[in-house]
Amino acid sequence: MKLSDFKKHLSVANAVNFELPNGELIPLHFHITEVGLLTKHFIDCGGDIHADKLVSMQIWVADDLDHRLKPISLLKIIDLSKPVLGDEDLEIEVEYQNETIGKYSLGISGDHFSLIAKQTDCLAKVKCNIPQPKQIIKLNQLVNSENSCTPGGGCC
């Protein structure tokens, strides 16, 4: 989710709740301890250079069980971060402590913000000779397709 979308959702939200990939909610007394700009300049295993930028938001849970972060308060925190973030509308990455610090993409699920597990991947699959998954075409897809069994349709 981009920062502008997050702010839009916050502007109409009644509460701020985050849902983990397993369906559990982060305890409601969480804090947003930092909002920052992450830049990553790196080379992949195939020798290509990349540069990524994103907004990082860290969620932390303390022992102050009565704490509740209101949407307007989170919007103020984001506004305070503008000198660091600049004007780019970047994707948000959320950090949250479980067994270790997890990094998540952000989505929306009903009235909750959902933390979406991030995965590692090879960025140079062709150079690394990693086979691409084969596309499986089911028989009913061929029969029902516009190009079914016509010259050049690929079914024969």
MOLIN-V64358 format. One record per residue. N is the residue number from 1. SS is DSSP state (a for helix, b for strand, c for the rest). Layout:
<<N:SS> <N:SS>>
//
This chain:
<<1:c> <2:b> <3:a> <4:a> <5:a> <6:a> <7:a> <8:a> <9:a> <10:a> <11:a> <12:a> <13:c> <14:c> <15:c> <16:c> <17:c> <18:b> <19:b> <20:c> <21:c> <22:c> <23:c> <24:c> <25:b> <26:c> <27:c> <28:c> <29:c> <30:b> <31:b> <32:b> <33:b> <34:b> <35:b> <36:b> <37:b> <38:b> <39:b> <40:b> <41:b> <42:b> <43:b> <44:c> <45:c> <46:c> <47:c> <48:c> <49:b> <50:b> <51:b> <52:b> <53:b> <54:b> <55:b> <56:b> <57:b> <58:b> <59:b> <60:b> <61:b> <62:c> <63:c> <64:c> <65:c> <66:c> <67:c> <68:c> <69:c> <70:c> <71:a> <72:a> <73:a> <74:a> <75:a> <76:a> <77:a> <78:a> <79:a> <80:a> <81:c> <82:a> <83:a> <84:a> <85:a> <86:c> <87:c> <88:c> <89:c> <90:c> <91:b> <92:b> <93:b> <94:b> <95:b> <96:b> <97:b> <98:c> <99:c> <100:c> <101:b> <102:b> <103:b> <104:b> <105:b> <106:b> <107:b> <108:b> <109:b> <110:c> <111:c> <112:b> <113:b> <114:b> <115:b> <116:b> <117:b> <118:c> <119:c> <120:c> <121:c> <122:c> <123:c> <124:c> <125:c> <126:c> <127:c> <128:c> <129:c> <130:c> <131:c> <132:c> <133:c> <134:c> <135:c> <136:c> <137:c> <138:c> <139:a> <140:a> <141:a> <142:a> <143:a> <144:a> <145:c> <146:c> <147:c> <148:c> <149:c> <150:c> <151:c> <152:c> <153:c> <154:c> <155:c> <156:c>>
//
